[in-house]
Amino acid sequence: MNKVSTRLPDQDLVNIARQQYENKQRSKLPSIVVNLPSRGLIYPESHPLRNGVIEMRYMTAYDEDILTNSSYMQAGIMFDKLLESIIISPVSINDIANTDRDALIIAARIVSYGAEYDVTITHPTTKTVLERQVDLNKISHKSFDIVPDTNGEFDYDVNGIKLKFTYNVRLKEGMAISELMQNIITQINDSRSKTDIESFIRYEFLARDAKRFREYYIKNAPGLDFNYEFEGEDGSTFITPFPVASDLFWV
C-alpha cells in the first residue's frame, strides 16, 4: 500500500513562510485600539466585536498604494481594502457594520495624516458655500441607549406584531425601501423565515407604520455625529453636518 504524503507543495510552503514573515513584520508597527460607536452591542455575544473595540495598526507607505488604486476607487471599495490591510483584530471586514466601519476610517485618517480635514459646506441660512477645516478628533459618538438581546438584535412592536431588527448590516446607498426593510428586519413574531419577513413587508406592513419604524431605526442608530460648529462669513457660528468623501486621505 502506498503511503499518503502529507508534505505540502513547495509553493504552499513559500506562501506560508511569506505570510508568517509579513505578520511578524507588521507586528512591529504601532497600533491603536478604536472604541466602536455601537459599543459592540449590535453583535451576538459570541462575536469577537462584542467587546466593543477593534485594534488597528498604523498605515505604512505600502498601504498608500491602496488609496491610489483606481480600480478600488471606481468600485467603491477603497476604504474596505484599506481596513482589511490594517485591522489586527481577528475579524473580517464583512462582519463590521457600517456604523462601526466609519469610526475605523476616521481613526485611520487621524493616526496616518492628522486630524485636520478641509471640507466644503453650505451655510444653512445664507446658502453661501464656504471652505472650512474641521478637527476630526472632535467627532463624537451618537447616543446609543436601546437594549439588545443576546444576538445583538432589538425589539419593535407594530400593532401587536413583534419585530426584531439589527444594525449589524452593510447597507448600500440607493436601496429600495422594501430591500432596506428586508435587510434590517430579522424576525416576525416567532419566524425568522426570509419568506415570512418579505410577505409581511409586502402585504401587512402599512406605509405609515413602516415610516414610523424607519424613523425609530434612524433615531436610535449608533454611529458618529458629524454635526460640527462652523464660523460663517460674518463671524457668527452655525452647526451643520460635514461630508466625508473619498478625498479623506488626500493630503
N, C-alpha and C positions, 0 to 999 in steps of 0.2 A: 504494500500500500504506500502510495506517495505521501510524503509529509506536506501539509498545507503551510506554505510560508507566511509568516506574519511580518516579514520585513516590508517596510514602506518603500515605495518607489523613490528614487533619488531626488526627483523634483519635489515630492512632498516633503522630504526631509529638509531640502533647501528652503522651502516656503515656511516650514515650522521654525527653522533656525532664524530666518529673517524676521518673522513675527515676534519671536522672543527677544531678538535684538532691539527691534523697534519699541517694544513695550518697555524694555529696560531703559532705553534712551529717553523715552517720553516720561518715565517715572522720575527723572532728574529735574523736570521742569516744575516751576512753582505752580500751585493750583489754588483755587478758591472754592468755597462752599456757598452755593446760592440757595437762599430761602425761597421756596415756591409760594406764589400767591395763593394757591389752593391749600397750603399747609399739608398737602398730601391727603386731604380728606376725601378727594374725589376718586381715589384709587382703592381697590379692595385691600383689606387688612393684610393679605399675604403679598401684596405688591411691593417691590423694592422702593418705590417712591412714597409709600405711606408715611415714612418718617419726615416727609416734607422738605427734603433737601437734595441737591444734586452737586456732585463735585466735578469741576471742570479745570483743565489745565490752561495755562496761558497760551495764546497763539504764537506761532513762530512764522518766519518768513515763508516757510514751506506752505503753511496754511493760507497765506495770502493768495496763492495760486487759485484757491477755490473761489475767492472773491472776484477774481478777474476771468473766470471761466464763462465764456459767452453762452455755451450750451446750458449751463446751470441757470444762468440769469433768464434765458428765454423760457426755460421750463418752470421757472419759479421755485426752484429747489436749492438755490444758493445757500440760504440760511440753514436749511436742513443738513446739507452736506458739510457745512462748517461745524455744526453741533455734533454730527456723527464723528468728526475728527477729534474734537477737543473734550468731549464728555468722558470722564473717567469712571463714573458710577456704572455698575453693570445693568444698563437699561438701554433698550432700543429707542431710537428717535420716534418710531411709530407708536410707542407706548406713552409718549409725553403729550398731554393735552395742549391745545392751542394757548390756553390761559397761562400755562406754566412755560411754554416754549418762548413766549415773548420776553419773559423775565430773564431767561438764559441768554437770549440775543443781546439784550441791553447790557447785561453783566459782561458779556464777552467784549462788547464795544468799549465799555469803560476801562477794563483792565488792559485792553490792547492799545487803544489810542487816546484814552482820556474821556472825561465826562462832558466836554464842551461840544455841542452839536448845533450847527446852523440850520435854521428852519425858515420857511416862508409861510406866514399865517395872514389871515384876513381879519381886520378889526370887526367885531360883530355888529357895531353900530354904524361906523362911518364907511365900512366896506373897503377901507384902504388896505392895500397889500403891503405888508411890512416884512423886512428881513430882520430876523432876531436870532439870538443864541440862547439855548437852554442848557441847564446843568442837569445831566441825566441822573446824577446822584439824588436829585430832589423828587424823582418819580417814586410815588408810594404805592402800596398795595391797597386795593379796594377792600372795604369791609366785607367779611365773609362769615355769616353767622348761622346759616341753616345747618341742621344736624343730619349727617349721613347715616346709612346703615352699614353693616359690615362689608358690603360690596362697594361702598363708596357711592351709593345711589341715594336719591332723595324722593320724598313723598309729595304728592299733589292730589287734591280731591276735585273731581269735576262732577258736581251734582250727584254725589254718592258713588261715583266710579273712581276707584283708586288707581292712580298712575304712579309709576316710578320713572325717574329720569336721571340722566347722567350729564356731567360736564367733561367726562373723560372721553372726548371725541376730537377728531381732526376735521373740523368743518371747512368747507370751501366757499369762497365768495361766489355770489350769484346762484346759490342753491334755491330751488323752488321751496315754497313754504312746506308743502307736504313732504318733500325729501328731507328738509331740516327736521321736521317732527319725527319722521321715521328713524332718524339718526340719534335723536336725544331721548326719545321715549323707549324704555326698556321693558316695561311690563304694564299690562292692563288687568286690573284685579289680580287673579292668580295665574294669568297666562303670560309667558314670555315668547310666545309664537310670533314670528315676524308677520305671518299672515293675519293673525288676530289684531295685531297693532295696526297694520295697514288698513284693515277693514274698519276698525274704529275711527281712524283718521278720515277715511273716505266717506263713511256713511253715518257716523254718530257724533263726531266732534264738531259741534256747531261753531260757525266762524267767530261769534262773539266770545265763546268760551275759549277757543283756540287762541284768540288775540290776548285774552287775559293771561293765559298760561305763558305765552311768549314774553309778555311784559314782566311776569314774575320771574321767568327764567333769566332774562337780561338783567333785571334789577338786582338779583341775588348772585349773579355770576362772579366768581373770583377773577382776579386779573390785576393789571397795572392801571393806575389812574393817570391818564395822560393830560388831564386838565392842568394848565400852567398859567401863572400870573405873568403877563407881559406888560411892557410900557408902551403906551400909544404915542402918536406923533406929537401930542400936546403935553406930554409928561404924565398924564393920568395912567392908571393901570386897569387892566381888564383880565378876566380869566377865560381861556378857551383851550380846547384840546389842540395838540400839535400832531402833525403826521409823522410817522416813521416809515421811510421808504427804503428802497434798495441802495440808496446813497448813504445809508447809516455808517458804512465802513469806508466811505470815500473821504479820506483826509489828506 
